[in-house]
Amino acid sequence: MNALEAIDLVKQAVMLMLAVSAPILLTGLIVGLIVSILQALTQVQELTLSFVPKIIAMLLAIVITGPWVLEKLVDFGRRMFGP
């Protein structure tokens, strides 16, 4: 393996990491934004009110996107270690 192949593998790994983590992180971002807007409108500044919905939404996103994530990771692993 030369340097160009190693750089290409690292590039593929980083792109896969971004693609796999994006649905979960975006879910947390959107839910956090909605909860923050609701807190600002109602003037309720409870810390657990913003934390619990994000955790639940992110766990739901993991359950929904889990098979796709596993498929992508297994495919990448096979390409890495296969012939």
C-alpha positions in Angstrom: 0.0 0.0 0.0 1.4 3.3 -1.0 0.7 6.8 0.5 -2.1 7.6 -2.0 -4.0 4.5 -1.2 -3.7 5.2 2.5 -4.9 8.8 2.1 -7.8 7.5 0.0 -8.8 5.0 2.8 -8.6 7.7 5.4 -10.8 10.0 3.2 -13.3 7.2 2.8 -13.3 6.5 6.6 -13.9 10.2 7.4 -16.7 10.5 4.9 -18.3 7.3 6.3 -18.1 8.7 9.8 -19.8 11.9 8.8 -22.5 10.1 6.9 -23.2 7.6 9.7 -23.3 10.3 12.5 -25.3 12.9 10.6 -28.8 11.6 11.1 -28.3 11.2 14.9 -26.6 14.6 15.3 -29.2 16.4 13.1 -32.0 14.9 15.1 -30.5 16.2 18.3 -29.9 19.6 16.8 -33.5 19.9 15.5 -35.1 18.7 18.7 -32.8 21.0 20.8 -33.8 24.0 18.6 -37.5 23.2 18.9 -37.3 22.8 22.7 -35.3 26.0 23.0 -37.9 27.9 21.1 -40.6 26.5 23.3 -38.6 27.4 26.4 -38.2 30.9 25.2 -41.9 31.3 24.4 -43.0 29.9 27.8 -40.1 31.3 29.8 -39.6 27.9 31.5 -35.9 27.4 32.0 -35.7 23.8 33.2 -32.5 22.0 32.2 -34.0 18.5 32.1 -36.7 19.8 29.8 -34.2 20.3 27.0 -32.1 17.2 27.8 -34.6 14.4 28.0 -36.4 15.1 24.7 -33.0 15.2 22.9 -31.9 11.9 24.4 -35.2 10.2 23.5 -35.2 11.6 19.9 -31.5 10.6 19.4 -32.2 7.1 20.7 -35.1 6.8 18.4 -32.9 8.0 15.5 -30.4 5.3 16.4 -33.1 2.6 16.4 -34.4 3.8 13.0 -31.1 4.3 11.3 -29.3 1.4 13.0 -29.7 -1.2 10.2 -28.4 1.3 7.6 -25.5 2.3 9.7 -24.5 -1.3 10.3 -24.8 -2.1 6.6 -22.5 0.8 5.8 -19.9 -0.1 8.5 -19.9 -3.8 7.5 -19.5 -2.9 3.8 -16.6 -0.6 4.6 -15.0 -3.2 6.8 -15.2 -5.8 4.0 -13.6 -3.3 1.6 -10.9 -2.6 4.0 -9.9 -6.2 5.0 -11.2 -8.1 1.9 -9.1 -9.1 -1.1 
